[in-house]
Amino acid sequence: MQKNIKNIENDDNILLEDLEKRNEEFAVKLFNLRKAPCCHLPNKNEVEIFVEELLMLMFPHFSEKNFKSPSDIEAVLSFLEKKLCHIIDPLREHLEDSPQELAELFFSHLPDIHDKLILDAESIAQNDPAAKNVDEVILTYPGFFAIAVYRIAHVFNNLSIPLFPRVLTEYAHRQTGIDIHPAAVIGNSFCIDHGTGIVIGETTIIGNSVKIYQGVTLGALSVKKKLSNAKRHPTIEDNVIIYSNATILGGNTVIGHDSIVGGNVWLTSGILPFSVVYHQSDVKLFNTKENETINFII
C-alpha cells in the first residue's frame, strides 16, 4: 500500500513538471507572437471610440456636449485628426502616405460624408411611415447608424488603409446586425428599413435612392478564394426597392433601375429596368372540418 501511494506521488510530480514546462513553452510562444508583424495593428477599442466621437461631433443627437462657438468645434476636429494619426501609425509600413497625410485627407472628406448622411437620413424618414422626422431616424434607427459607419469606413478604404475600415464596419455589424463591406459602392439617399440581417458584399454597386429591407443578401455566387479580385456581387441601379429576405447573387447580376424585388425572391441573373419580381407561395387549403390530419416532417 505504501508503495502504491509513493508511485502516485511520483506520478503527480512528473505531471506537475510537465505542466510547468508546457506553460513556459507557451509563454515563450505568446511572447514571440507579439514581435510578429501581425501585432502592428490598430487598437480595436481606439478605432471604435474614434468613430463614436466622430459621429457625436457631426450629429448632436449622439452627444449632450454644447459648443460655444465654431472655433470650439474646430479644436475638436484638430484633436480627432491627431487621434486618427496615432491610431493608424502602427500600420505605417503598409500605408501609401504618412499617417499624418492620410488623416488630413480623411478629414478633408468629412463635409461630403456629412452631406451624404443627411440625404440618407432624409430618405429613410421619407420612405418609412413610422418615422416621425429626420431627428428620430438619426437618433434611433440602426439602419442609419450602419450607413453612417459604412460611409466613414468607405473613405478609409479608398485611402488604402488596411484593416481599419473592416474594424469599423464590423463594429457596426455587431451593433446593428447589418453587414456592409467598406469596399461596396453605395450612391446617395440610401434607405435601410429595419435592417437586421442585411448583407452587402465587397464588390456590390448600389445606385441612388435605393431602399432595402431586413434580411436582404447582396452576395456572391461563388466563394472561391481565386475570385477575390473579381466582381462577385450584384449591381443595383437607381430607384430600386428590395423587400425582406430577398437574395441576389453574382457579379454579372444587374437589377435594372426603378425595379421592385419582392420578399423571399432568389435571383442569380439580372432583370430589366421597371421590372417587378416576386415569390409566389404554394398555398394548399385543407378542410379541417373533415378532421384531416396534416403531418409536417422536418
Rosetta blueprint (number, residue, H / E / L):
1 M L
2 Q H
3 K H
4 N H
5 I H
6 K H
7 N H
8 I H
9 E H
10 N H
11 D H
12 D H
13 N H
14 I H
15 L H
16 L H
17 E H
18 D H
19 L H
20 E H
21 K H
22 R H
23 N H
24 E H
25 E H
26 F H
27 A H
28 V H
29 K H
30 L H
31 F H
32 N H
33 L H
34 R L
35 K L
36 A L
37 P H
38 C H
39 C H
40 H L
41 L L
42 P L
43 N L
44 K H
45 N H
46 E H
47 V H
48 E H
49 I H
50 F H
51 V H
52 E H
53 E H
54 L H
55 L H
56 M H
57 L H
58 M H
59 F L
60 P H
61 H H
62 F H
63 S L
64 E L
65 K L
66 N L
67 F L
68 K L
69 S L
70 P H
71 S H
72 D H
73 I H
74 E H
75 A H
76 V H
77 L H
78 S H
79 F H
80 L H
81 E H
82 K H
83 K H
84 L H
85 C H
86 H H
87 I H
88 I H
89 D H
90 P H
91 L H
92 R H
93 E H
94 H H
95 L L
96 E L
97 D L
98 S L
99 P H
100 Q H
101 E H
102 L H
103 A H
104 E H
105 L H
106 F H
107 F H
108 S H
109 H H
110 L H
111 P H
112 D H
113 I H
114 H H
115 D H
116 K H
117 L H
118 I H
119 L H
120 D H
121 A H
122 E H
123 S H
124 I H
125 A H
126 Q H
127 N H
128 D L
129 P L
130 A L
131 A L
132 K L
133 N L
134 V H
135 D H
136 E H
137 V H
138 I H
139 L H
140 T H
141 Y L
142 P H
143 G H
144 F H
145 F H
146 A H
147 I H
148 A H
149 V H
150 Y H
151 R H
152 I H
153 A H
154 H H
155 V H
156 F H
157 N H
158 N H
159 L L
160 S L
161 I L
162 P L
163 L L
164 F H
165 P H
166 R H
167 V H
168 L H
169 T H
170 E H
171 Y H
172 A H
173 H H
174 R H
175 Q H
176 T H
177 G L
178 I L
179 D E
180 I E
181 H L
182 P L
183 A L
184 A L
185 V E
186 I E
187 G L
188 N L
189 S L
190 F L
191 C E
192 I E
193 D L
194 H L
195 G L
196 T L
197 G L
198 I L
199 V E
200 I E
201 G L
202 E L
203 T L
204 T L
205 I E
206 I E
207 G L
208 N L
209 S L
210 V L
211 K E
212 I E
213 Y L
214 Q L
215 G L
216 V L
217 T E
218 L E
219 G E
220 A L
221 L L
222 S L
223 V L
224 K L
225 K H
226 K H
227 L H
228 S L
229 N L
230 A L
231 K L
232 R L
233 H L
234 P L
235 T E
236 I E
237 E L
238 D L
239 N L
240 V L
241 I E
242 I E
243 Y L
244 S L
245 N L
246 A L
247 T E
248 I E
249 L E
250 G L
251 G L
252 N L
253 T L
254 V E
255 I E
256 G L
257 H L
258 D L
259 S L
260 I E
261 V E
262 G L
263 G L
264 N L
265 V L
266 W E
267 L E
268 T L
269 S L
270 G L
271 I E
272 L L
273 P L
274 F L
275 S L
276 V E
277 V E
278 Y L
279 H L
280 Q L
281 S L
282 D L
283 V L
284 K L
285 L L
286 F L
287 N L
288 T H
289 K H
290 E H
291 N L
292 E L
293 T L
294 I L
295 N L
296 F L
297 I L
298 I L
